[in-house]
Amino acid sequence: MATVTLSSKYQIVIPKELRKQLQMKRGQKLRIEKLGNDTLKIQTGSALDKYVGSLKGAWGGDGDKYLRELRDEWETHQQKLDELRK
């Protein structure tokens, strides 16, 4: 178990050996959870985090553009339904 010091800005430094073992990267998100009165649990990202972005371009182009088009289409249909209900 490593001992770290809480800085004046409430920051800690994760020891180098632990960072290497966990293959941590700068800017990586961590999850922190209170387990008991004096116990914190810090976890690196979920098992799925390494796959984020792996399907980029799977639709043959810009995924954001594709989603915008679907939302626009949905809104158009919703407007037509609202007009029919009047």
PyMOL commands that set and color helices and strands:
alter all, ss='L'
color gray80, all
select helices_A, chain A and resi 16-21+49-51+63-85
alter helices_A, ss='H'
color red, helices_A
select strands_A, chain A and resi 30-36+39-44
alter strands_A, ss='S'
color yellow, strands_A
deselect
rebuild
show_as cartoon
